[in-house]
Amino acid sequence: MAQGMGSQDHSSVIQRMAQAARDGFDSRQMSPAKALRLALARAADALFGLGLTVATVEQRRVPLADVGRTLGDDGLLVLLEGGGGARGALCLDSQILAGLIEVQTTGAVRPGMARPRVATRTDAAMVAPLIDAILAEFDSQLAEDPQTHPPRHFGYGDLVEDLRGLALLLVAPDFDLLRLTVDLGPGSKTGRLDLLLPVIPPPARTPSGKTASTKVAAPAHLEEVVTKAPVVLDAVMARLRLPLRDVLALKPGDLLPIPREALSETQLIGTRGHVVAAAQLGQMNGWRALRLISGGAMPLPDTPDAEPAPAPSSPRKGTDLVPLSGPDQSREPA
């Protein structure tokens, strides 16, 4: 029976080894947790010649309301600033912080637990290059799949005194927490690194259910933008001068005297009051229309002073009367 149990144990070990091999094969696809682990190791070795080992990796979703209860309250707390005004955070506990300071000041990480203390701006300045290097390498590792993991472009922002102050600075509703347990040196110190990044919202979906493309269209040329821009033009048939009391007394159905020459001396006016073209008023397919006679921008001619026109009463001979209301009131296209 003992021999049978030994065979079962041996088989169990082989199964676990095979499962680990399969997991290693499947884990070749880059993930944020794996990218952070590689980024930390490479940045520490490149900047300080510091060898470290990541013992555990954890990734989970954290709402903004739970950030204060999730991150540690000792060590160095840093605000991260990313593209588009995004904000994140990075926390180095007192053990990792002490090890990074020691390797820069003495050349090695001293064995033993470091005494917890309040981080200073000097501490932040000494580890800021490492933080920027970690985040840059993190983006580089995830660049293999930009659709799933677009680059975040985060960098060192500023030292934050406490978790309450950090909660006031963060703006996203949810965050991805990446937590690493790290051994510095040959087991000299063991600490924790927390990286907090805002969750990227999923891409919008089209009515057909397909994911909308996130490709940004190239900016159009200036000529294309200008030629497709909407332009508002007014056709001015004539200019009248009336006393203010007569203008205030106008009501639907009143008639204004318009000279007959206005039909052939209509002006097309731009939004700034300049003459765009001279036109002739007519009809086309039952619609009022304008025929352009000449073009070229020019200043409006000075209108000669005229005596106030009499209040609307009876039509004068030799003029066309245009009603202020009714079916002809709407503006027709030129």
Stockholm file with secondary structure:
# STOCKHOLM 1.0

chainA/1-334         MAQGMGSQDHSSVIQRMAQAARDGFDSRQMSPAKALRLALARAADALFGLGLTVATVEQRRVPLADVGRTLGDDGLLVLLEGGGGARGALCLDSQILAGLIEVQTTGAVRPGMARPRVATRTDAAMVAPLIDAILAEFDSQLAEDPQTHPPRHFGYGDLVEDLRGLALLLVAPDFDLLRLTVDLGPGSKTGRLDLLLPVIPPPARTPSGKTASTKVAAPAHLEEVVTKAPVVLDAVMARLRLPLRDVLALKPGDLLPIPREALSETQLIGTRGHVVAAAQLGQMNGWRALRLISGGAMPLPDTPDAEPAPAPSSPRKGTDLVPLSGPDQSREPA
#=GR chainA/1-334 SS CHHHHHHHHHHHHHHHHHHHHHHHHHTTSCCHHHHHHHHHHHHHHHHHCCCEEEEEEEEEEEEGGGHHHHSCSSBEEEEEECGGGCEEEEEECHHHHHHHHHHHHTSSCCSSCCCCCBCCHHHHHHHHHHHHHHHHHHHHHHTTCTTTSCCCCCEEEEECSSHHHHHHHCCCSEEEEEEEEEEETTTTEEEEEEEEEECCCCCCBCTTSCBCCCCCCCCCCHHHHHHTSCCCCEEECCCCCCCHHHHHTCCTTCEEEEEGGGGTSEEEECTTSCEEEEEEEEEETTEEEEEEEEEEEECCCCCCCCCCCCCSCSCCTTEEEEESSSTTCSCCCC
#=GC SS_cons         CHHHHHHHHHHHHHHHHHHHHHHHHHTTSCCHHHHHHHHHHHHHHHHHCCCEEEEEEEEEEEEGGGHHHHSCSSBEEEEEECGGGCEEEEEECHHHHHHHHHHHHTSSCCSSCCCCCBCCHHHHHHHHHHHHHHHHHHHHHHTTCTTTSCCCCCEEEEECSSHHHHHHHCCCSEEEEEEEEEEETTTTEEEEEEEEEECCCCCCBCTTSCBCCCCCCCCCCHHHHHHTSCCCCEEECCCCCCCHHHHHTCCTTCEEEEEGGGGTSEEEECTTSCEEEEEEEEEETTEEEEEEEEEEEECCCCCCCCCCCCCSCSCCTTEEEEESSSTTCSCCCC
//
